């Protein structure tokens, strides 16, 4: 693994942001608080900060615990002030933080060689399911019973696929292989210490531009068609599917409520509702919700109001998270958390960590988790099939 952290946020539209180099670090671990994280952010105002927010940061905001098995052991949050931040374009790059010097150009040359090298190393990872198909279906039936009893409206239920004794000698190569499969707009390569994330996310968690907060939850998935005609049929079927629209609507309402806690009066609005976006392997139903944030609100105030993202919990959020903890067989950690950055002016942009491989180099453990929204209309067999659509190409492709 590299001697200092690296993050590459890749929009797959010809631009991206690359951050690397030694700098001040905050690690959310036992004995530190969310207030300590805000103090770190405040102490480095005027600088770029990059890092992640793990799903289990929820325990800072709610009276919750996380006791499921954790083989990855990512910290609940990690932020660092990179020595170099470079805005990458197809034909050129601009330094946003740090200087153009021999050290930065050496790494940039290495990175660009990796990005353009299509001779990917072959892997032979053997992935196992943490739970069987039968166990998955049994859990979905149990969660539907909670919905029928009025306990919740919707819950995002996830399962893990993992490979043990997994060598990862070329982590950046692994990321670019994954990116060839996904070409997602919130893709990222993230490495620090013994940890690495290879993220092909299509989903934005939250972006701040000036006083505006923007959330873009995804709920609703369909595979791409084998022919253009089949592809159009699948896309239209998703757009008009009452179950998928109901899932999306519930999360839109949850996000509206979350944003209202930090919004200026009467500023929360739905900019896009149940729109279909097409990616390399799937169609997704995406909505856009925004607000004008109150001037006194800081970064961790926003997290208290909105984290974890509703698309990865369900509604009501607190009860959904309790049922997630009771029924899932693994600790989510960075999965369904967020990777992103805070800009010198306080703007920020964070994704949702899905369609992602996570790796712990110390114990050579590789993980890929997947989930879906369970509602009263859910058919357990179809929910399982949807999970397989999301995860299969990633797992197969890594060994391709």
C-alpha positions in Angstrom: 0.0 0.0 0.0 1.1 3.6 -0.6 2.9 5.6 2.1 0.3 8.4 2.1 -3.4 8.6 1.3 -4.7 8.9 -2.3 -8.2 9.8 -3.5 -9.3 10.0 -7.1 -12.8 11.3 -7.6 -13.7 10.4 -11.2 -16.9 11.8 -12.8 -16.3 9.8 -16.0 -17.1 12.8 -18.1 -13.5 13.7 -18.9 -12.7 15.3 -15.6 -11.9 14.3 -12.0 -10.0 15.4 -8.9 -6.9 13.7 -7.7 -5.6 14.3 -4.1 -2.4 12.8 -2.7 0.5 13.5 -0.4 1.1 13.8 3.3 -1.0 16.1 5.4 -2.9 16.6 8.7 -5.2 13.7 9.5 -8.4 13.2 11.6 -9.5 9.6 12.4 -12.8 9.0 14.0 -12.1 6.3 16.5 -12.9 5.5 20.1 -12.3 8.5 22.3 -13.0 11.0 19.5 -16.3 12.7 18.8 -18.1 14.4 15.9 -17.3 17.7 17.6 -13.6 16.8 17.3 -14.2 16.2 13.6 -15.8 19.7 13.2 -12.9 21.2 15.1 -10.5 19.6 12.7 -12.4 21.0 9.7 -12.5 24.4 11.3 -8.8 24.3 12.0 -8.1 23.7 8.3 -10.6 26.2 6.8 -9.3 27.5 3.5 -7.8 24.1 2.6 -9.1 21.1 0.7 -10.1 18.1 2.9 -10.7 14.6 1.5 -11.9 11.4 3.1 -14.8 9.2 4.0 -17.8 9.0 6.4 -18.6 5.4 7.4 -22.2 4.2 7.7 -21.7 3.5 11.4 -21.1 7.1 12.1 -24.8 6.9 12.6 -24.1 6.0 16.2 -22.9 9.6 16.8 -26.3 10.9 15.8 -28.7 8.3 17.1 -28.8 6.0 20.1 -27.6 3.0 18.1 -24.8 0.5 18.2 -23.0 -1.7 15.6 -22.2 -5.2 16.8 -22.3 -7.3 13.6 -19.0 -8.9 12.4 -16.5 -6.5 10.9 -13.7 -8.0 8.8 -12.7 -4.7 7.1 -12.3 -2.5 10.2 -12.5 0.9 8.4 -12.6 3.8 10.8 -16.0 5.5 11.1 -14.5 8.6 9.5 -11.2 9.7 8.0 -10.4 13.2 6.8 -7.0 14.5 5.7 -5.5 17.7 4.2 -3.6 16.4 1.1 -0.4 18.1 0.1 -1.5 18.1 -3.5 -5.0 18.5 -5.1 -5.1 18.4 -8.9 -8.1 18.9 -11.2 -7.8 16.5 -14.0 -9.1 17.0 -17.5 -8.7 15.0 -20.7 -5.9 17.2 -22.1 -4.5 19.0 -19.1 -4.6 19.4 -15.3 -4.6 22.3 -12.8 -3.1 22.3 -9.3 -5.7 23.4 -6.8 -3.5 22.8 -3.7 0.2 22.3 -3.5 3.0 23.1 -6.0 4.1 21.7 -9.3 7.4 20.1 -8.4 9.4 16.9 -8.9 7.4 15.0 -6.2 4.0 15.9 -7.5 5.0 15.3 -11.2 6.5 11.9 -10.4 3.2 10.7 -8.9 1.1 12.3 -11.7 3.2 10.5 -14.3 2.7 7.2 -12.4 -1.1 7.9 -12.1 -1.5 8.8 -15.8 0.4 5.6 -16.8 -2.0 3.5 -14.7 -5.0 5.3 -16.1 -4.1 4.7 -19.7 -2.8 1.2 -19.3 -5.5 -1.3 -20.4 -3.4 -4.4 -19.7 -5.1 -5.2 -16.5 -3.7 -7.8 -14.1 -5.6 -11.0 -13.9 -7.2 -11.9 -10.5 -8.7 -15.1 -9.4 -10.7 -14.1 -6.3 -13.3 -16.6 -5.0 -16.2 -14.7 -3.6 -18.6 -16.3 -1.1 -22.0 -15.0 0.0 -22.2 -14.1 3.7 -25.8 -15.5 3.7 -27.5 -18.0 1.4 -30.3 -17.2 -1.0 -32.7 -19.0 1.4 -31.5 -16.9 4.3 -31.9 -13.8 2.3 -35.5 -14.6 1.3 -36.3 -15.5 4.9 -35.0 -12.1 6.1 -37.0 -10.3 3.5 -40.2 -12.0 4.6 -39.4 -11.1 8.2 -38.8 -7.4 7.2 -42.1 -7.4 5.2 -43.9 -8.5 8.4 -42.5 -5.4 10.1 -43.9 -3.3 7.2 -47.3 -5.0 7.4 -47.4 -4.3 11.2 -46.8 -0.6 10.5 -43.4 -0.7 12.1 -41.7 0.8 9.0 -42.6 1.8 5.4 -39.4 0.7 3.7 -36.0 -0.7 4.7 -32.7 -1.1 2.7 -31.5 -4.6 3.3 -28.0 -5.6 2.3 -25.8 -8.7 2.0 -22.1 -9.2 1.7 -19.9 -11.1 -0.8 -16.3 -11.6 0.3 -13.0 -13.1 -0.6 -10.4 -14.2 2.0 -6.7 -14.4 1.6 -7.0 -11.9 -1.3 -3.8 -10.5 -2.6 -4.0 -6.9 -3.8 -0.6 -6.1 -5.4 -1.9 -3.5 -7.9 -4.7 -1.5 -6.2 -4.9 1.3 -8.8 -5.0 -1.3 -11.6 -8.0 -2.9 -9.7 -9.8 0.5 -9.6 -9.3 1.2 -13.3 -10.5 -2.3 -14.2 -13.7 -1.7 -12.1 -14.2 1.7 -13.8 -14.1 0.0 -17.2 -17.1 -2.0 -16.0 -19.1 0.8 -14.4 -18.2 4.2 -15.9 -20.2 5.7 -13.0 -20.4 9.5 -12.3 -19.4 9.2 -8.6 -16.6 6.7 -9.1 -13.6 6.9 -6.8 -10.3 5.2 -5.9 -9.4 5.7 -2.3 -6.4 4.3 -0.4 -5.0 5.0 3.0 -2.9 2.8 5.3 -4.0 -0.8 4.9 -7.4 0.2 3.5 -8.6 0.6 -0.1 -11.9 1.3 -1.8 -12.7 0.8 -5.4 -16.0 2.6 -6.0 -18.2 2.6 -9.0 -21.1 4.6 -7.5 -23.8 6.2 -9.6 -25.2 8.1 -6.6 -24.6 11.4 -5.0 -25.3 11.7 -1.3 -25.0 15.5 -0.8 -23.5 18.5 -2.5 -23.2 22.0 -1.2 -22.8 24.9 -3.7 -22.8 28.3 -1.9 -25.9 28.2 0.2 -27.6 25.4 -1.8 -27.7 21.7 -0.7 -28.4 19.1 -3.3 -29.3 15.4 -2.7 -29.9 12.9 -5.4 -31.2 9.6 -4.0 -31.5 6.5 -6.2 -34.3 4.0 -5.7 -35.3 1.7 -8.6 -33.0 -0.4 -10.8 -33.4 -2.4 -14.1 -30.8 -4.2 -16.2 -29.7 -2.8 -19.6 -31.2 -4.6 -22.6 -29.3 -6.9 -25.0 -30.7 -4.9 -27.9 -31.7 -1.2 -28.3 -35.4 -2.2 -28.5 -35.2 -4.3 -25.3 -33.3 -1.5 -23.6 -36.0 1.0 -24.3 -38.7 -1.5 -23.0 -36.7 -2.0 -19.8 -36.2 1.7 -19.3 -39.9 2.5 -19.8 -40.9 -0.4 -17.6 -38.8 0.9 -14.8 -40.1 4.5 -15.2 -43.7 3.2 -14.9 -43.2 0.5 -12.3 -45.5 1.4 -9.3 -43.3 -0.4 -6.8 -40.1 1.4 -7.9 -41.9 4.7 -7.9 -43.3 4.1 -4.5 -39.8 3.3 -3.2 -38.4 6.4 -4.7 -41.3 8.6 -3.4 -40.8 7.4 0.2 -37.1 8.2 0.1 -37.8 11.6 -1.5 -40.1 12.4 1.4 -37.5 11.3 3.9 -34.8 13.5 2.2 -37.2 16.5 2.1 -37.7 16.0 5.9 -34.0 15.7 6.5 -33.1 18.8 4.6 -35.8 20.8 6.3 -33.9 20.5 9.6 -31.1 22.7 8.2 -33.0 24.6 5.5 -34.1 28.2 5.2 -37.9 28.5 5.5 -39.8 27.2 2.5 -36.7 26.5 0.5 -36.9 22.7 0.2 -38.0 21.6 -3.3 -38.0 18.5 -5.5 -36.1 19.5 -8.7 -36.4 16.1 -10.4 -38.8 13.3 -9.6 -38.3 9.7 -10.6 -36.2 10.4 -13.6 -34.4 7.5 -15.4 -30.6 7.7 -15.8 -28.9 5.0 -17.9 -25.5 3.6 -16.9 -23.3 0.9 -18.6 -25.0 -2.1 -16.8 -28.2 -0.7 -15.3 -31.0 1.9 -15.6 -31.6 3.8 -12.3 -34.5 5.9 -11.0 -33.1 9.1 -9.5 -34.7 12.1 -7.9 -33.1 15.5 -7.0 -34.0 17.3 -3.8 -32.5 20.7 -2.8 -32.7 23.5 -0.3 -31.1 26.7 0.8 -29.1 26.0 4.0 -29.3 28.4 6.9 -26.1 30.5 7.3 -25.2 29.3 10.8 -25.2 25.6 9.8 -21.8 23.9 9.6 -20.7 20.6 8.0 -21.5 18.3 11.0 -24.8 20.0 11.5 -25.7 18.9 8.0 -24.5 15.4 8.8 -26.7 15.3 11.9 -29.7 16.1 9.8 -29.1 13.9 6.8 -26.7 11.0 7.6 -26.8 8.2 6.8 -28.5 8.9 3.5 -32.2 7.7 3.4 -31.7 5.7 0.2 -29.5 3.3 2.2 -31.6 3.1 5.4 -35.3 3.3 4.7 -38.1 5.1 6.5 -38.7 6.0 9.2 -34.9 6.2 9.4 -34.3 5.3 13.1 -36.5 2.2 13.1 -35.1 1.1 9.7 -31.5 1.3 11.0 -32.5 -0.7 14.1 -33.9 -3.5 11.8 -30.9 -3.3 9.6 -28.6 -4.0 12.6 -30.9 -6.9 13.7 -31.1 -8.6 10.3 -27.9 -8.0 8.4 -25.0 -10.4 8.9 -22.1 -7.9 8.6 -21.1 -4.5 9.8 -21.5 -2.1 6.9 -18.5 0.2 7.7 -17.6 2.3 4.6 -20.3 0.5 2.5 -23.3 2.8 2.3 -21.2 5.5 3.8 -19.7 8.3 1.7 -16.4 9.4 0.0 -15.8 13.0 -1.0 -14.2 16.3 -0.2 -14.7 19.7 1.5 -13.5 22.7 -0.6 -11.6 25.7 0.9 -14.8 27.8 0.8 -16.8 25.2 2.7 -18.6 23.7 -0.3 -18.5 19.9 -0.4 -19.5 16.9 -2.5 -19.9 13.3 -1.2 -21.1 10.2 -3.0 -22.9 7.1 -1.7 -20.6 4.1 -1.4 -22.3 1.4 -3.4 -21.1 -0.8 -6.3 -17.8 -0.9 -4.4 -15.0 -3.3 -3.5 -13.5 -2.7 -0.1 -10.2 -4.1 1.0 -8.2 -4.5 4.2 -4.6 -5.3 3.3 -3.6 -6.4 6.8 -5.9 -9.4 6.8 -6.2 -9.6 3.0 -10.0 -9.4 3.1 -11.9 -8.2 0.0 -15.6 -7.3 0.3 -18.4 -6.3 -2.1 -21.9 -5.6 -0.6 -25.2 -5.1 -2.3 -28.7 -4.2 -1.2 -32.2 -3.1 -2.2 -35.3 -1.4 -0.8 -37.8 -3.7 0.8 -41.4 -2.5 0.7 -44.9 -4.0 1.2 -44.9 -4.8 -2.6 -41.5 -6.6 -2.5 -41.3 -10.1 -3.9 -38.4 -11.8 -2.1 -37.3 -13.8 -5.1 -37.2 -10.7 -7.3 -35.4 -8.7 -4.6 -32.7 -11.3 -4.6 -32.5 -11.2 -8.4 -32.1 -7.4 -8.4 -29.2 -7.7 -6.0 -27.5 -10.2 -8.3 -28.0 -7.8 -11.3 -26.2 -5.0 -9.3 -23.3 -7.2 -8.1 -22.7 -9.9 -10.7 -20.8 -7.9 -13.3 -18.5 -6.4 -10.7 -17.6 -9.8 -9.2 -17.3 -11.5 -12.6 -15.4 -8.6 -14.1 -12.7 -8.5 -11.4 -11.8 -12.1 -12.4 -12.1 -11.4 -16.1 
